[in-house]
């Protein structure tokens, strides 16, 4: 309990409000409710892949979505075509909503 309280205080001091915990992860959310993403991790991914300024027609995608306890780390990032990313994001939002509500049919 003491650890959870300390975690909430730490996240609040960084501008993060809500914390969802699952059996194996903590999901950090910004004040507007969106999942917190590390701009440093994205910058490192772009540098490692040689596209420091971004890749035209592509977006940085998390292979395992953050809402499904995927790591916000370059090892969990990939370049994905922007049009494909929209479809994947839509599916991930549905699956993650189901996970939060306890009705997910994902493996």
C-alpha positions in Angstrom: 0.0 0.0 0.0 2.8 2.4 0.9 4.5 1.6 -2.4 1.3 2.4 -4.4 0.9 5.7 -2.6 4.5 6.6 -3.4 4.1 5.7 -7.0 1.0 7.9 -7.3 2.8 10.8 -5.8 5.8 10.3 -8.1 3.6 10.2 -11.2 1.6 13.2 -10.1 4.8 15.2 -9.7 5.6 14.3 -13.3 2.2 15.6 -14.5 0.6 12.2 -14.7 -2.7 11.7 -13.0 -4.3 8.3 -13.3 -2.6 5.0 -12.8 -4.1 1.7 -13.9 -2.6 -1.4 -12.5 -2.9 -4.9 -13.8 -1.5 -8.1 -12.5 1.8 -7.5 -14.3 2.0 -3.8 -15.2 1.3 -0.2 -14.4 -0.2 2.0 -17.1 0.5 5.7 -16.7 -2.0 8.2 -18.0 -1.6 12.0 -18.7 -4.1 14.5 -17.3 -6.2 14.2 -20.5 -6.5 10.4 -20.0 -4.1 9.4 -22.8 -1.4 6.8 -22.1 1.9 8.5 -21.2 4.6 8.0 -23.9 8.3 8.6 -23.5 9.5 11.1 -26.1 13.0 10.1 -25.2 12.3 6.4 -26.1 10.8 7.5 -29.5 13.8 9.8 -30.1 16.2 6.9 -29.4 14.2 4.6 -31.7 14.4 7.2 -34.5 18.1 7.7 -34.1 18.8 3.9 -34.0 16.9 3.3 -37.2 18.5 6.2 -39.0 15.4 8.4 -39.4 16.1 11.1 -36.8 13.5 13.5 -38.3 10.9 10.8 -39.0 10.2 8.6 -42.0 7.8 10.0 -44.6 4.6 8.0 -44.8 5.4 6.0 -41.6 4.7 6.4 -37.9 6.4 5.0 -34.8 4.3 2.1 -33.6 4.5 0.0 -30.4 4.5 -3.7 -31.4 2.8 -4.7 -28.2 0.4 -1.8 -27.4 1.1 0.2 -24.2 -2.5 -0.4 -23.1 -1.6 -4.2 -23.2 1.4 -3.7 -21.0 3.8 -3.2 -23.9 7.1 -1.5 -23.0 7.6 2.1 -24.0 11.1 1.2 -25.2 12.8 1.2 -28.6 12.9 -2.6 -28.4 9.0 -2.5 -28.7 8.9 0.0 -31.5 8.7 -0.4 -35.3 8.1 1.8 -38.3 4.6 1.2 -39.6 2.9 2.7 -42.7 0.5 5.5 -41.6 -2.5 3.9 -43.3 -1.9 0.5 -41.7 -1.3 2.2 -38.3 -4.8 3.6 -38.3 -6.4 0.2 -38.7 -4.1 -1.4 -36.1 -4.8 1.4 -33.6 -8.5 1.0 -34.0 -8.3 -2.7 -33.3 -6.0 -2.2 -30.4 -8.3 0.4 -28.8 -11.2 -2.1 -29.0 -9.1 -4.9 -27.5 -7.7 -2.7 -24.7 -11.2 -1.4 -23.9 -12.3 -5.0 -23.6 -9.3 -5.8 -21.3 -10.2 -2.9 -19.0 -13.8 -4.1 -18.9 -12.7 -7.7 -18.4 -14.3 -9.0 -21.7 -11.2 -9.3 -23.9 -11.1 -12.3 -26.3 -7.5 -11.7 -27.2 -5.0 -14.4 -26.3 
